[in-house]
Amino acid sequence: MMDGITLSSSAADKVKSSLKIEKKEGYYLRMSIEGGGCSGMNYKMTFDKEEKEFDKIFESEGIKIICDLQSWMYLKGTNVGYSDDMLNGGFKINNPNAERTCGCGTSFSV
């Protein structure tokens, strides 16, 4: 298993499009987790202009991804996909560390 966080080409295309729309070219994609959700932990994806001292830094499909050390412990090896399906569209997170996920796919437990 790879330790990095990766994006599918469709997820990277969506991130690039969002960066352009939000006029945030040059920003990083910050992935993190926070407590909450029906399974205990929620995924969070935001744009960030700078990395912090202990951030892990990855690059996938031309997107720079940053992750704080605490979140990285739970996100190692995660792949982010994207689907524009009308009913179940959006980012799809495949986290090999999650023992259980909720039905909506935005919350997990380990």
Backbone torsions as a table, in degrees:
resi	resn	phi	psi	omega
1	MET	NA	134.4	175.9
2	MET	-78.6	145.9	-179.6
3	ASP	-84.7	-19.3	-175.8
4	GLY	-72.5	168.6	172.5
5	ILE	-100.4	128.9	-177.1
6	THR	-122.6	158.1	176.7
7	LEU	-118.8	143.4	169.5
8	SER	-72.9	165.7	179.3
9	SER	-63.2	-35.4	179.5
10	SER	-69.5	-36.8	176.9
11	ALA	-66.7	-42.8	178.8
12	ALA	-62.1	-41.3	178.1
13	ASP	-61.2	-41.1	179.6
14	LYS	-67.0	-41.5	177.7
15	VAL	-62.8	-46.1	179.2
16	LYS	-59.5	-42.3	178.5
17	SER	-63.2	-44.1	179.5
18	SER	-65.0	-40.5	177.5
19	LEU	-59.9	-41.5	-179.5
20	LYS	-68.1	-47.2	-179.3
21	ILE	-60.4	-42.0	-178.2
22	GLU	-84.4	4.3	-179.6
23	LYS	54.3	48.4	-178.9
24	LYS	-124.7	34.2	176.2
25	GLU	-56.9	139.6	-178.5
26	GLY	91.2	-7.5	177.2
27	TYR	-80.3	159.6	173.6
28	TYR	-90.4	157.5	166.9
29	LEU	-91.5	116.7	177.9
30	ARG	-97.8	123.3	175.5
31	MET	-109.8	134.2	179.6
32	SER	-151.6	173.9	174.7
33	ILE	-125.5	154.5	175.2
34	GLU	-142.7	154.6	179.0
35	GLY	-65.0	145.0	177.2
36	GLY	134.8	-172.0	-179.9
37	GLY	78.2	170.9	-175.9
38	CYS	-73.8	-15.4	179.0
39	SER	-110.6	1.4	174.2
40	GLY	111.8	-32.8	180.0
41	MET	-136.7	138.0	178.2
42	ASN	-109.2	144.1	171.8
43	TYR	-80.2	145.5	176.8
44	LYS	-135.4	132.7	177.4
45	MET	-128.9	122.2	179.7
46	THR	-138.4	170.8	173.5
47	PHE	-102.2	138.4	-176.8
48	ASP	-136.1	138.9	-177.2
49	LYS	-82.5	-26.0	-177.0
50	GLU	-138.3	152.6	176.3
51	GLU	-89.2	153.8	177.5
52	LYS	-98.7	167.4	-170.2
53	GLU	-52.6	-44.0	-174.3
54	PHE	-106.7	17.5	178.8
55	ASP	-64.5	144.7	167.7
56	LYS	-87.0	140.4	-177.6
57	ILE	-124.3	131.2	179.7
58	PHE	-131.5	161.5	171.3
59	GLU	-133.0	132.7	-180.0
60	SER	-145.2	126.9	177.6
61	GLU	54.0	34.8	178.0
62	GLY	82.5	4.1	179.3
63	ILE	-108.1	130.3	174.2
64	LYS	-86.5	127.7	-177.0
65	ILE	-116.4	132.4	175.2
66	ILE	-121.5	151.3	-175.3
67	CYS	-151.9	131.6	176.5
68	ASP	-69.5	156.9	-174.5
69	LEU	-59.8	-40.8	-178.8
70	GLN	-63.8	-44.3	178.4
71	SER	-67.0	-37.9	-177.8
72	TRP	-59.2	-32.9	178.2
73	MET	-56.7	-31.0	-179.2
74	TYR	-97.4	-15.2	-174.7
75	LEU	-108.0	2.1	179.6
76	LYS	-52.6	129.7	175.9
77	GLY	78.6	5.8	-177.6
78	THR	-72.1	140.5	173.8
79	ASN	-118.2	133.9	178.9
80	VAL	-108.9	123.7	175.9
81	GLY	-109.6	177.9	177.4
82	TYR	-147.2	138.4	176.4
83	SER	-132.1	136.8	176.5
84	ASP	-100.8	23.8	176.5
85	ASP	-55.9	137.7	-175.9
86	MET	-60.1	-39.3	-175.8
87	LEU	-91.7	-39.8	-174.8
88	ASN	-122.8	34.5	-176.8
89	GLY	-74.3	165.6	177.2
90	GLY	123.3	-173.0	178.3
91	PHE	-73.1	139.0	178.8
92	LYS	-119.1	120.7	-176.0
93	ILE	-104.7	120.3	178.0
94	ASN	-105.2	99.2	-175.2
95	ASN	-108.5	110.6	-178.4
96	PRO	-68.1	-12.0	-179.8
97	ASN	-88.4	-15.4	-176.9
98	ALA	-75.5	125.8	175.9
99	GLU	-86.5	-28.0	-179.4
100	ARG	-147.8	140.7	175.7
101	THR	-126.2	159.2	177.4
102	CYS	-85.1	171.8	-178.3
103	GLY	-63.8	-32.0	-177.9
104	CYS	-82.7	-14.7	176.6
105	GLY	82.5	6.8	-179.7
106	THR	-102.7	-1.1	-177.9
107	SER	-133.7	148.9	-178.8
108	PHE	-152.1	169.1	172.5
109	SER	-136.8	156.8	178.3
110	VAL	-122.0	NA	NA
